[in-house]
Amino acid sequence: MNWKKAVRPVIRDTEALHYVHSGEGFIPKVDCSLGSCPFGSPQRVLHKWRTGFTSDPCGYMGDYSAVEQAIVNFWGGAVKKEEILLGAGSIGILYNLATLLGDGGFHVLGLAPQFPDVPLYFRYMESPVDKVTLTGPSYRFRVEELISRINDATAMVYLDNPHNPTGQAIHLSDVEVLADHCLDRGIMLIVDEAYGGFMEEEESSINLKHPNLVSVRSFSKSWGMASLRAGYAVARDPELRDLYNKVCPPFPLSPDLLELIPLAMEEKEYLS
């Protein structure tokens, strides 16, 4: 059989644009095409990058415990080491979650407009994606409106916070109301905090303890480490973590990242 016949029709028939850089002729203050940080990387990260690593690039495995401990320390004990998932940037984690949770019989609920890649990944897994359209001129998010669209077919809610592309930060109180509502109905809530470093840590969904919640974070945006492809998520449910590790490609972080991430997270003042 020709291998092309094995490709899912939904992937073949969906038109998807590749990432592009901002146009030529001007210098943007913030590159929103890829969300890279205009302020560069933390100084200790740059120093280590330029002076060399102690790790050997020949091997696959590394000790992730230093990275996990750095995340625990950064969040002041709000996170346990065993609750941390790792991946190739937040987008790698979100793709793994779509691979794990996507199913043609269940619906995903999100916003429009919204970061398009995650709904697209679920569509590739043949999960229908329902949308609540934000209306102008304010495009304000209203948690009551999103909750009103949840029905018996909804298995997943995807929310990016701060919201992309409007930039509005959704209050933790609203996220908690949504997480409570989803928990009562057995619905998974994914909060994509790729730009979370640009809001107060007290407003992060990581502070919530809901077992149906996955909070996803990146080192690409506010940390200025986009080319290194590192991200993490916090998931309270041990079964979900076990399933995630089944679909996550092995060795999610390269050895150099095991040295760089702890250095970055020690520079907490860099985010202020």
FENDARA-V524280 format. One record per residue. N is the residue number from 1. SS is DSSP state (2 for helix, 1 for strand, 0 for the rest). D_CENTER is the distance of its C-alpha to the mean C-alpha in Angstrom with 1 decimal. Layout:
N	SS	D_CENTER
N	SS	D_CENTER
This chain:
1	0	37.2
2	0	35.5
3	2	31.9
4	2	30.9
5	2	31.9
6	2	29.3
7	0	26.4
8	0	25.0
9	2	26.6
10	2	23.5
11	2	21.9
12	2	25.2
13	2	25.9
14	0	22.6
15	0	22.8
16	0	19.6
17	0	19.7
18	0	18.6
19	0	16.9
20	0	19.7
21	0	20.5
22	0	22.2
23	0	25.8
24	0	28.7
25	0	31.3
26	0	29.3
27	0	27.1
28	0	24.0
29	0	23.2
30	0	19.4
31	1	18.3
32	0	16.2
33	0	16.5
34	0	14.0
35	0	12.9
36	1	14.7
37	0	16.3
38	0	20.0
39	0	21.0
40	0	20.5
41	0	19.5
42	0	20.8
43	2	24.5
44	2	24.4
45	2	21.7
46	2	23.9
47	2	27.0
48	2	25.8
49	2	24.5
50	2	28.0
51	2	30.2
52	0	28.8
53	0	27.2
54	0	29.0
55	0	27.1
56	0	28.7
57	0	26.8
58	0	29.0
59	0	27.3
60	0	24.2
61	0	23.5
62	0	22.6
63	0	22.5
64	0	19.0
65	2	20.7
66	2	20.8
67	2	17.1
68	2	16.6
69	2	19.5
70	2	18.2
71	2	15.1
72	2	17.6
73	2	19.9
74	2	17.5
75	0	16.8
76	0	20.5
77	0	20.6
78	0	18.2
79	0	16.4
80	0	18.3
81	2	17.9
82	2	18.0
83	2	15.0
84	1	12.7
85	1	10.8
86	1	10.5
87	1	9.4
88	0	10.1
89	2	7.4
90	2	3.6
91	2	5.7
92	2	7.9
93	2	6.3
94	2	5.7
95	2	9.1
96	2	10.5
97	2	9.8
98	2	11.5
99	2	14.2
100	2	14.8
101	2	14.9
102	0	16.1
103	0	19.9
104	0	22.4
105	0	23.9
106	0	21.2
107	1	19.5
108	1	16.0
109	1	16.3
110	1	14.4
111	1	15.7
112	1	17.6
113	0	17.0
114	0	13.2
115	0	10.7
116	2	12.6
117	2	10.9
118	2	9.2
119	2	12.6
120	2	14.4
121	2	13.0
122	2	14.3
123	2	17.5
124	2	18.0
125	0	18.1
126	0	20.7
127	0	19.0
128	0	20.3
129	1	17.9
130	1	19.6
131	1	18.9
132	1	20.1
133	1	21.3
134	0	21.2
135	0	24.6
136	0	26.0
137	0	27.2
138	0	24.8
139	0	22.0
140	0	21.6
141	0	19.2
142	0	21.3
143	2	20.0
144	2	23.4
145	2	23.1
146	2	19.9
147	2	21.5
148	2	24.6
149	0	23.0
150	0	21.9
151	0	24.6
152	0	25.7
153	0	23.8
154	1	20.3
155	1	18.3
156	1	14.8
157	1	13.5
158	1	10.3
159	1	10.0
160	1	8.2
161	0	9.8
162	0	11.4
163	0	12.1
164	0	12.1
165	0	14.9
166	0	17.1
167	0	15.6
168	0	16.7
169	0	15.3
170	0	15.5
171	0	17.7
172	2	16.7
173	2	20.0
174	2	18.8
175	2	15.6
176	2	17.9
177	2	20.4
178	2	17.9
179	2	16.8
180	2	20.5
181	2	21.4
182	2	18.9
183	2	20.1
184	2	23.7
185	0	23.1
186	0	21.1
187	0	18.1
188	1	14.5
189	1	12.1
190	1	8.4
191	1	7.3
192	1	4.3
193	1	5.7
194	0	5.3
195	0	9.0
196	2	9.6
197	2	12.1
198	2	14.3
199	0	15.1
200	0	17.1
201	2	15.7
202	2	17.9
203	2	15.9
204	0	12.6
205	2	12.0
206	2	12.1
207	2	15.8
208	0	16.2
209	0	17.5
210	0	17.2
211	0	17.1
212	0	15.5
213	1	12.4
214	1	9.0
215	1	7.1
216	1	3.7
217	1	4.9
218	1	6.3
219	0	10.0
220	0	10.5
221	0	11.2
222	0	13.2
223	0	14.0
224	0	15.5
225	0	14.7
226	2	13.2
227	2	15.7
228	2	15.1
229	0	11.8
230	0	10.3
231	1	7.2
232	1	7.5
233	1	7.0
234	1	10.1
235	1	12.0
236	0	15.6
237	0	17.1
238	2	18.7
239	2	19.3
240	2	15.7
241	2	15.1
242	2	18.2
243	2	17.3
244	2	13.8
245	2	15.9
246	2	18.2
247	2	16.1
248	0	14.0
249	0	16.3
250	0	18.3
251	0	18.1
252	0	14.4
253	0	15.4
254	0	18.5
255	2	21.3
256	2	21.1
257	2	17.6
258	2	19.2
259	2	21.5
260	2	19.4
261	2	16.5
262	2	19.1
263	2	21.0
264	2	18.2
265	2	17.4
266	2	21.1
267	0	21.3
268	2	20.1
269	2	22.5
270	2	20.6
271	2	18.1
272	0	21.1
